[in-house]
């Protein structure tokens, strides 16, 4: 039902010449909704114009598989890598990456597209980036942004998405920041969030898995913060780094000081993970011992339980070095595990996903940024966040690799937090940031129908030619 409503909404927006941002939670089937939208628009388009999908490289295979599965017979072409060509297009889909789109924008701009789709659209959240500027140069009557996280860090990112889908809607960035963003982010005006939500609601559709009536078929998800103690080695390292760094930081200012603070935070988070990561001791099994790290000791305990149930587990960390240490440690325990990170080639990544989904590999260790989007890993009943990212949206995206349509078992999410450390404080900050996203993205597809004629005309007339 909710997918049909999403399709009807996108169909209405694009046929009115307005774009839309579909910001449903990860795993609620945005890809399928978009394939259905293409089919519906193609029926009414005598010219048979193709749809361009711009997505991260890791999602090309997923898009191709889904189109072949849900729209068999519709032509689909990858415009990526050597030998790419746009010759002889006959409707259907063209899939490309953000990098290729940036370098081939002029070539792509010469095609009459029926619709342009930006998937994982947070990749163009910086309106001044070369990628975002290139995307704006590709003309099309219909623009759709897909993202599970439209307010990742600040409201300027929301502006960037909606100013691409519906140019002019929120006015120039400078006046938008002055009128809305500062009041909402600062929290001094409680009605500011509601005013902004009213303005963006007609153009942005967001449904949460927790909304009543959405995906009743998804099993429950349990999230647990698991406090772990530091080992003696970790505690003494931690205190020494704090002491030495604060002395230097106190004597510095400006940009140099900011750099030092970031370096300190990174050092502390690495010590909380494992001393060998911070000391850069390499990845040999004797360095990766669990008795040096409270988190690795707990991971071992969780893993014993999961393997005893013949279950599968995803372990996310933001440090590739930590992923290597975990994999080295699991090898000494003879636990079959693989590691997926940003440098993993797309073909090998797809094979890893298949082996995990088939149950051949019970543990997949993933670097958070590389694996946060687009992968379908529903075999996992357990998701472990070995360390905390500064951004709750990125964490939720990672969790949603397992907690998505097709999941039939309850999912347990374990967040490992070292007691009394900076991680404890980050956890509190993350709660506050999540509240900002929830305040703005009220869901309400009915909002469009509630606008008066004048309001609607007002909004429609802001549309600038692409």
C-alpha positions in Angstrom: 0.0 0.0 0.0 2.6 2.5 1.0 4.6 1.8 -2.1 1.6 2.4 -4.3 1.0 5.7 -2.5 4.6 6.6 -3.0 4.3 5.8 -6.7 1.1 7.9 -7.1 2.8 10.8 -5.3 5.9 10.7 -7.5 3.7 10.3 -10.6 1.7 13.4 -9.7 4.7 15.5 -8.9 6.7 14.6 -12.0 3.6 15.0 -14.3 3.1 18.5 -12.8 6.7 19.4 -13.8 7.7 19.4 -10.1 10.4 17.1 -8.8 10.2 15.1 -5.6 12.5 13.7 -3.0 11.5 10.2 -1.8 13.2 10.0 1.6 11.7 6.7 2.9 13.8 4.7 5.4 16.4 2.4 3.9 15.0 -1.0 2.9 11.4 0.2 2.1 11.7 -0.4 -1.6 12.6 3.0 -3.1 14.3 1.3 -6.1 11.2 -0.8 -7.0 9.0 2.3 -6.7 11.2 4.2 -9.1 11.2 1.3 -11.6 7.4 1.3 -11.5 7.4 5.1 -12.0 9.5 4.7 -15.1 7.1 2.1 -16.5 4.1 4.3 -15.8 5.7 7.4 -17.4 6.9 5.3 -20.4 3.3 4.3 -21.2 2.4 8.0 -21.7 5.6 9.0 -23.5 5.3 8.6 -27.3 9.0 9.5 -27.7 10.1 6.6 -25.4 12.7 8.7 -23.6 15.1 6.8 -21.3 15.6 7.3 -17.6 19.1 8.2 -16.3 19.9 6.8 -12.8 23.0 8.2 -11.1 24.2 6.2 -8.1 27.3 5.1 -6.2 29.4 2.4 -8.1 28.5 -0.2 -5.5 24.8 0.0 -6.4 25.1 -0.4 -10.2 24.8 -4.2 -9.9 21.8 -3.9 -7.5 19.9 -1.6 -9.9 20.6 -3.8 -12.8 19.4 -6.9 -11.0 16.2 -5.2 -9.7 15.3 -3.9 -13.1 15.8 -7.3 -14.7 13.7 -8.9 -12.0 10.8 -6.4 -11.8 10.8 -5.1 -15.4 12.1 -7.9 -17.5 12.5 -6.9 -21.2 13.1 -3.2 -20.4 16.6 -2.2 -21.8 19.2 -1.4 -19.1 22.7 -0.2 -19.9 25.6 0.7 -17.6 27.4 3.9 -18.7 30.5 3.3 -16.7 34.1 2.3 -17.3 36.0 1.8 -20.5 34.0 1.4 -23.7 30.9 3.2 -22.4 28.6 4.6 -25.0 25.2 6.3 -25.3 24.7 5.3 -28.9 21.5 3.6 -30.1 19.5 4.2 -26.9 16.0 2.8 -27.1 14.2 3.9 -23.9 14.7 1.9 -20.8 17.4 2.7 -18.2 20.9 4.1 -18.3 22.8 3.5 -15.1 25.9 5.6 -14.3 28.0 6.6 -11.2 28.4 10.1 -9.7 32.1 10.1 -10.8 31.3 9.2 -14.5 28.4 11.7 -14.5 30.7 14.4 -13.3 33.3 13.8 -16.1 30.8 13.1 -18.9 28.1 15.7 -18.0 28.3 17.3 -21.4 27.7 14.0 -23.2 24.9 13.1 -20.9 23.4 16.6 -21.2 23.0 16.0 -25.0 20.5 13.2 -24.5 16.7 13.9 -24.2 16.0 12.1 -20.9 12.5 11.4 -19.7 13.6 11.5 -16.1 16.8 11.8 -14.1 17.1 10.0 -10.8 19.8 10.7 -8.1 20.0 7.6 -5.9 21.7 8.0 -2.5 21.3 11.7 -3.2 23.2 12.7 -0.1 26.2 12.5 -2.5 25.2 15.9 -3.9 24.4 17.4 -0.5 27.1 20.1 -1.0 25.5 22.4 -3.6 28.9 23.9 -4.5 30.6 20.5 -5.3 31.6 19.7 -8.9 29.3 16.7 -8.7 26.2 18.7 -7.7 27.0 21.4 -10.3 27.4 18.8 -13.1 24.1 17.1 -12.1 22.3 20.5 -12.5 23.5 20.8 -16.1 21.6 17.7 -17.3 18.2 18.8 -18.6 15.1 16.8 -17.9 11.4 17.4 -17.3 11.4 15.2 -14.2 14.0 15.0 -11.3 13.7 12.5 -8.5 16.1 12.3 -5.5 16.2 9.1 -3.5 17.8 9.1 0.0 17.2 7.5 3.3 18.9 10.4 5.2 18.0 13.9 4.0 19.1 15.8 7.1 22.4 14.2 7.8 24.3 17.1 9.4 22.5 20.4 8.7 19.6 21.9 6.9 21.7 23.3 4.0 21.9 19.7 2.8 18.1 19.5 2.7 18.1 22.7 0.7 20.6 21.3 -1.8 18.4 18.2 -2.5 15.2 20.2 -2.9 16.8 22.9 -4.9 17.8 20.3 -7.4 14.5 18.4 -7.6 12.4 21.6 -7.5 14.7 24.6 -8.3 13.8 27.8 -6.6 11.4 26.2 -4.1 13.3 27.3 -1.0 14.8 30.5 -2.5 18.6 31.3 -2.5 20.7 29.3 0.1 21.7 32.5 1.9 18.2 33.6 2.6 17.1 30.1 3.4 19.9 29.8 6.1 18.9 33.2 7.5 15.1 32.5 7.6 15.0 28.8 8.6 18.2 26.9 9.2 19.7 29.0 12.0 16.4 29.1 13.9 15.8 25.4 13.6 19.4 24.2 14.3 19.8 26.6 17.1 16.7 25.3 18.8 15.7 28.8 20.0 12.4 28.9 18.1 10.3 25.8 18.6 7.9 26.8 15.8 10.6 27.2 13.3 10.9 23.4 12.7 7.1 23.2 12.1 7.1 26.1 9.7 9.9 24.5 7.6 8.2 21.1 7.8 5.0 22.7 6.4 7.0 24.2 3.5 8.9 21.1 2.4 6.3 18.5 3.2 4.6 18.6 -0.3 7.9 18.0 -2.0 9.4 15.5 0.3 7.9 12.1 1.2 9.4 10.3 4.1 8.0 7.1 5.7 9.6 5.4 8.6 9.7 1.7 9.3 8.2 2.5 12.7 5.2 4.4 11.2 1.9 2.6 11.8 0.8 0.5 8.8 4.3 0.6 7.2 5.8 -2.8 6.7 3.9 -4.8 9.3 5.7 -7.8 7.8 9.1 -6.6 9.1 10.1 -8.5 12.3 11.1 -6.6 15.4 14.5 -4.8 15.8 16.1 -4.5 19.2 18.9 -1.9 19.7 21.2 -2.3 22.7 24.0 -0.1 23.9 26.6 -2.5 25.4 29.0 -0.8 27.8 32.4 -2.4 27.9 35.3 -1.6 30.3 38.7 -0.5 29.0 41.6 -2.9 29.6 44.4 -1.7 31.8 46.6 -1.1 28.7 43.8 0.9 27.0 43.1 3.0 30.1 46.8 4.1 30.6 47.2 4.9 26.9 43.9 6.9 27.0 45.0 9.0 30.0 48.5 9.6 28.5 47.1 10.8 25.2 44.6 13.1 26.9 47.3 14.6 29.1 49.8 15.2 26.4 47.3 16.4 23.8 45.6 18.9 26.1 48.9 20.6 26.9 49.5 21.3 23.2 45.9 22.2 22.4 45.8 24.8 25.2 48.7 26.7 23.6 47.2 26.8 20.1 44.3 28.6 18.3 42.4 28.8 15.1 42.6 26.2 12.4 45.7 24.6 14.0 43.7 24.0 17.2 40.8 22.5 15.3 43.1 20.1 13.6 44.6 19.1 17.0 41.2 18.5 18.5 40.1 16.2 15.7 43.4 14.3 15.9 42.8 13.8 19.7 39.3 12.6 19.1 40.5 10.1 16.5 43.3 8.8 18.7 40.9 8.3 21.7 38.4 6.4 19.5 41.2 4.2 18.2 42.4 3.4 21.7 38.9 2.5 22.7 38.8 0.1 19.8 42.2 -1.7 20.3 45.6 -0.5 21.4 47.2 -2.1 18.3 45.1 0.2 16.0 46.3 3.4 17.7 50.0 2.2 18.0 49.9 1.0 14.4 51.5 -2.3 15.3 50.3 -4.1 12.2 47.7 -6.9 11.9 49.4 -10.1 13.0 47.2 -12.4 15.2 49.5 -11.9 18.2 48.9 -8.1 18.0 45.1 -8.5 17.5 44.6 -10.4 20.8 41.2 -10.0 22.4 42.6 -9.6 25.9 44.0 -6.2 25.0 40.6 -4.8 24.1 37.3 -4.8 26.1 35.4 -4.5 22.8 37.0 -7.5 21.1 36.5 -9.6 24.2 32.7 -8.8 24.1 32.6 -9.4 20.4 34.0 -12.9 21.0 31.2 -13.5 23.6 28.5 -12.3 21.2 29.9 -14.4 18.4 29.9 -17.6 20.5 26.1 -17.1 21.0 25.4 -16.3 17.3 27.4 -19.2 15.9 25.8 -21.6 18.4 22.4 -20.5 16.9 23.8 -21.0 13.4 23.3 -17.3 12.9 25.1 -14.6 10.9 26.6 -11.3 12.0 27.6 -8.0 10.4 30.4 -6.1 12.2 30.8 -2.4 11.2 33.8 -0.2 12.0 34.8 3.1 10.7 38.5 2.1 10.6 39.8 -0.2 7.9 42.7 -1.0 10.2 40.3 -2.2 12.9 38.5 -4.3 10.3 41.8 -6.0 9.5 42.5 -6.6 13.2 39.1 -8.2 13.7 39.5 -10.4 10.7 43.0 -11.5 11.8 41.6 -12.3 15.3 38.7 -14.3 13.8 41.1 -16.3 11.7 42.9 -17.5 14.8 39.5 -18.7 16.1 38.9 -20.5 12.7 35.7 -18.4 12.2 35.0 -18.0 8.5 34.9 -14.2 7.9 35.4 -11.7 5.1 36.2 -8.1 5.0 34.5 -5.5 2.7 35.9 -2.0 2.5 36.0 1.0 0.1 38.9 -0.6 -1.9 37.0 -3.9 -2.6 36.3 -4.1 -6.4 32.6 -4.1 -7.3 32.6 -7.7 -8.7 34.3 -9.1 -5.6 31.9 -7.1 -3.4 29.0 -8.8 -5.2 30.6 -12.2 -4.7 31.1 -11.5 -0.9 27.4 -10.5 -0.5 26.3 -13.7 -2.3 28.6 -15.9 -0.1 27.2 -14.2 3.0 23.6 -14.5 1.9 24.2 -18.2 1.1 25.5 -18.8 4.6 29.0 -19.8 3.5 30.5 -16.9 5.5 28.8 -16.3 8.9 30.7 -13.1 9.7 31.1 -10.1 7.4 33.3 -7.2 8.7 32.6 -4.0 6.9 34.1 -0.5 6.9 31.1 1.8 7.7 31.3 4.2 4.8 32.0 1.6 2.1 29.2 -0.6 3.2 26.6 1.9 4.4 24.6 2.0 1.3 22.7 -0.3 -1.1 23.9 -3.7 0.0 21.2 -6.3 0.8 22.5 -8.5 3.7 19.2 -9.9 5.2 20.8 -13.1 6.3 22.2 -11.3 9.3 20.2 -11.5 12.5 22.9 -9.5 14.4 24.5 -6.2 13.6 27.5 -4.9 15.7 28.7 -1.3 15.6 32.2 -1.8 16.9 32.7 2.0 17.2 30.3 5.0 16.9 30.2 7.3 13.9 29.6 11.0 14.5 26.5 10.7 12.5 23.4 8.7 13.4 22.1 8.6 9.9 25.2 6.7 8.7 24.8 4.2 11.5 21.1 3.6 10.7 22.0 3.1 7.0 24.5 0.5 8.0 22.0 -1.3 10.2 19.5 -1.3 7.4 21.7 -3.5 5.3 20.1 -6.3 7.4 16.9 -4.7 8.6 15.0 -4.3 5.3 12.3 -5.9 3.1 13.1 -9.6 2.8 14.2 -9.9 6.5 12.3 -12.7 8.2 14.1 -12.9 11.5 14.3 -10.4 14.4 17.4 -8.2 14.1 19.5 -7.4 17.1 21.7 -4.3 16.9 24.6 -4.1 19.4 26.5 -0.8 19.9 29.7 -1.2 21.7 30.6 1.8 24.0 33.6 2.0 26.2 32.5 3.2 29.7 33.5 6.6 30.9 35.2 7.6 27.6 34.5 10.1 24.8 32.3 7.4 23.3 29.9 7.7 26.2 29.5 11.4 25.4 29.2 10.9 21.7 26.3 8.6 22.4 24.4 11.4 24.1 25.2 13.8 21.2 23.9 11.4 18.7 20.5 11.2 20.4 20.2 15.0 20.0 21.1 14.9 16.3 18.5 12.2 15.6 15.9 14.5 17.1 16.8 17.3 14.5 16.0 14.9 11.6 12.7 13.8 13.1 11.6 17.4 13.8 11.8 18.5 10.1 10.8 15.4 8.1 7.2 15.2 9.1 5.6 12.9 6.7 2.5 14.1 4.9 1.8 13.4 1.2 -1.6 14.9 1.9 0.0 18.3 2.3 0.0 19.0 -1.5 -3.8 18.7 -1.6 -4.2 21.0 1.3 -2.5 24.0 -0.3 -4.8 26.7 -1.6 -4.8 27.5 -5.3 -2.7 30.6 -4.7 -0.1 28.7 -2.6 0.1 26.0 -5.2 0.5 28.6 -8.0 3.1 30.4 -5.9 5.1 27.2 -5.4 4.7 26.1 -9.0 5.7 29.5 -10.4 9.1 29.3 -8.6 10.1 26.6 -11.0 13.2 27.6 -13.1 13.9 26.1 -16.5 16.3 23.3 -16.1 
